[in-house]
Amino acid sequence: MHASIRRLLLGAGLLVTLFLMGYVVPRFSSIYEDVGTDLPMASRWLLRWGQLMDAHATLMALMAQGSSQR
């Protein structure tokens, strides 16, 4: 029983993370690009990672699906 709850929580967390990185972060990156201020390095990495996921959403979805079938 506990293993199924852990898998459910892990799957839900993965879906939320993919949504944030694939949809929310790329939208914010365009806002920060328009402002033109210097961001900390960790923020720039996060924004670039989100843009990468947005640009390759199909590939990321296939990879997530493949890893969940183990």
N, C-alpha and C positions, 0 to 999 in steps of 0.2 A: 504494500500500500504506500509506504513512504517513497519508494522509488518512482512510482507513477506521479506522485505529487511533485517530486523534484523535476521530473521530465516536463511536466506541465508548466511549472514556473520557469524552467530554463527556456522552453519554447516561447512562452509569452514574453520573457525578457529579450530574447533574440528578435522577435517580431517588432517589439517596441524600438529596439536599437536600430534595426534596419529601416524602420519608418523614419526615425529621427535623422539618421545619417543620409537616407536616400531622398527625403522630401523636405524636411524642416531646415536642415543645415544648408543645403544649396540655395534655398530662398533667402536665408540670412546672409549668405556670402555675397549675393548681388547687392544687398543693402549696404554692406560694409565696403564693397568696391566703390559704390557711388559716393560714400562719405570721404574716402581717400585718406583716412588716418592710418598710422602705423599700429598694427596689432602685435601682441606678444607672439612669440614663436609657436607656443602650444596652440594658440587660437588659429594661427595661419595653417598649421598642420591639420587641425580639425576641419577647417573650411575646405582645404584641398582634398582631404579624404572624402568629405561629403560631395564635392564636385566630381571626384572620381567615381563614386558610387552612383551618382546621378547620370553620368555619361555612360556607364556600363551597367545599368540597372538589370538588364536581361541576364547578363553573365553572373551577376551577384545573386540573382534569384535562383538560377540553375545551380550555383555552388551551394547555396543554403539548402535547396531541396535535396541535393545529393548527400550532403552531410547529415541531414535529418533522417535518411533512410538506413542508417547504420544500425 
